[in-house]
Amino acid sequence: MGYQKYGEAAAAVVATYHGKILVRGGKAVVFDGRAPQRVVLIEFPSLADAERWRSSPEFQKLKPLQQQSSKYIESFAIEGGPRMDPPSQATARQATN
């Protein structure tokens, strides 16, 4: 019950700081290592936006609820680079000719 309350409150704070929750929970298939109990993947327009969210007064008020509802927490931000979309068919044909 505690996690649901935290999740709902946290989602509002994420949106305030321009974040978008891409994944929350769901089935995990493990290829190496151990499966996490729960994964939340949040996208922000920039690393700075993620840092502002995490250090915000709104999130700091939620931290005790987060810690009460989870036994083990790993939290980090990764700066994205250019998208790695597959090449278009025209580009793929050029590469083979």
N, C-alpha and C positions, 0 to 999 in steps of 0.2 A: 504493500500500500504506500509506503514512504517513497518508493521510486516513482510511482505514478504521479504523486503530488510534485515531486522534484522535477520530473520530466515536463509536466505542463507549465510550471513556473519558468523553467529554464528555456523552453521554446520561445516564450514571449521575450525574454532578455536577448536571446540569440537574434531574433528578428529586429529588435531595437538597434542592434549593432551591425545590421545589414547581412546577417548570416542566414544560411539556408540549410536546414537539416536534410541531408541526402539519404542517410541510412540510420535507422534506429531499431536495433534488434534484428530479427530475421535469422534464418538458418545460416550457419557458418560451416563451410567445408574446409577441413584442415589439410594442408599439403605438407607442412613442416611445423614442428613445435606443438603447442597446446591450443585448443580452442578457447577463445575468450567467452566469458559468460554472456556479456552484452557489449555490443559495439555501437557507438554513435559517431557518425561521420558528418562533420559540419563544414560547409564551404563558405568562405568569406571572400569579398572582393580583393583583399590584400592581407598580408601578414600583419600589418599595422592594425587593421580592423579586428583581427582575431585577438591581438594583444590588448586592444582597448576593451573588447568584450570580457576577456578573462580577468582583467584588472578592474573592471567596472564596479561601482558600489552595489549595483543590482545583483551582479553575480556573487560578490563577496557575501551578501546576505544569504544567498542560497547554499554556500559551501557547507555549512553544518548539516543541512538536509541531504546534500549529495553524499557526504561522508557517512551519515547514518544509514543511507539506503544502499550503500555499496561496500563490500568487504575489501575489494582491491581496485584501485583506480590508477590507470596510466593515462596521462593527458599530455598532449604535445601538439605543436603546430608545425606544419611543413609548408615551406614556400613553394608554390607551383612554378613550373617553367612553361614553355610553350607547349601547346597541346600536341599530343603524339597521334594524330588521326592517321588512319591508313592512307596511303597514296591513292589518288583518284585512278580510275581505270586508264585514262589517257596517260597519266604520268607512269603508271605501271607498264603500259605498252611501250612507251619511249625508252624505259630502262632496259627492256629486253630486246630492243631493235638496235 
